[in-house]
Amino acid sequence: MSTTTEHPVPTANEIPVPAAGTNDAQDGTNGDAAPTSPRERDTAGSDEPDAPSPPTTVPIRPGVGDRDPNARLVVVENYRLSSQSIEAPFWEHLYTGELPYAQSFSFECKLPPLDLIGEGFEIVASLTSTQDAAIVAEHHDAKLIVRATNDRTHFSVLARTPEALDRIVTELRAHEAGPSANDLEIIVWADGSYGPLSSRTTLESLDWDEHRANYPGEVREGMDRLTSLGRPTPGSGRLILFHGTAGTGKTTAIRLLASSWSEWCRLSYVSDPEQLFRSGQYMVSIASHRERNDQGPTLTAKVEQTEFWNLLVIEDGDLWMSGAARETEGGGGFQRLLNLTDGMLGQANNLIVLLTANVEDDQVDDALRRPGRCLADIDFRTFTEAEARTWARSRPEGATFDLAQVRGEQTLADLLALEGSLRRIGGPVPTEQPGQYL
């Protein structure tokens, strides 16, 4: 717990300066004086190693105490508070009405805080720690805090007029690093000890036109139609089924679909689907999650926010695809899946569920294919021998391929392994046996 103490702000001549080579900032002694801070009092005489202490002197601009005899210096006796220790005085200008217009926002930015301070601003305070780096800057009619963490940059702006506020915010937002055209953002979900957790990662975006040759005829046609769809219309299904033999390219097809829909849809991945369909709280949290653009309304203009649809991916869902989940835990998990797609929960949210499984076409539960529930049902089958040879002949120049090795039906993984694109270190060497596929 941190403690705060209010002290009158000293004038420039009253600021104590520690003697050179000493540890005590108050009286210049050698550090053997009695403990004065709560931390020192609590640990005096104990064997606990001393934690690093914050600086005991704070730079004060000359004359502050002379101009405002009622000013108070807030001493924060907890170095772990990081940038919060310079934010408290900042917000005081809002509460007193000196700078009555405020806006806070954050976004991903590649520039450090120093490079974000606009022309006319003067830096009045800064603080760095292992968690973040923050700068306070002031203008004749505004103040600004820029705080950078590992993944985002956070801004707080105070201004004297709404026009000044909008101008500064617009200038800062010009530095926003929008998502790269080659980045596909993924929200990964897991059920934690205290509720659902989410994290974000990125993969390279893939172009369907560059990969469509990697799928046999009917699969290619189904993906052509699916990737070209826009936002679902009323009455269209909310469930996509990808099923078929392992190694036929279902996971890659997920990335291709999400890349094609990136303008209006975001990709969410469930790492623990068995828990998703066991916990109603977990399922509702994910279903009701909203992804919007960061730009919000301002005091002088109302900005229409864009709300994205959510493509919820559940991989290796053989238990639910085949309907075997009907026999587990009273069938509650399977019923939750149906409700998530076209029940009241599904209809109330901009949600599309993509379920994949390594099951054959005749093993898919009919309830999942019901019209109005199923948006797409694609059986990722293997290449016939003729299709596999056609695929091999169409490979880019320089690809090494022995057509004599292409015999019988082949998965995409089989063909890429024959080409040498997929490699494995160690393990048994495959031997050719009549009547068996690679």
Buried (B, 14 or more C-beta within 10 A) or exposed (E): EEEEEEEEBBBEEEBEEBEEEEBBBEEBEEEEEEEEBBBBEEBEEEEEEEEEEBEBEBEBEEEBBEEEEEBEBBBBBBBBBBBBBBBEBBBBBBEEEEBBBBBEBBBEBEEEBEEBBEEEBEBBBBBEEEEBBBBBBBBEBBBBBBBBBEEEBBBBBBBBBBEBBBBBBEEBBEBBEEEEEEBBBBBBBBBEEEEBEBEEEEBEBBEBEEBBEBBBEEBBEBBEEBBEBEEBEEEEBBBBBBBBBEBBBBBBBBBBBBBBBBEBBBBBBBBBBBBBBBBEEBBBBBBEBEBEEEBEEBBEEEEEEEEBBBBBBBBBBBBBBBBBBBEBEEEBBBBBBBBBBBBEBBEEBBBBBBBBBBBEEEBBBEBBEBEEBBBBBBBBBBBBEEBBBBBBEEBEEEEEBEEEBBBBBBBBBBBBBBBEEEEEEEEEEEEEEEEEEB
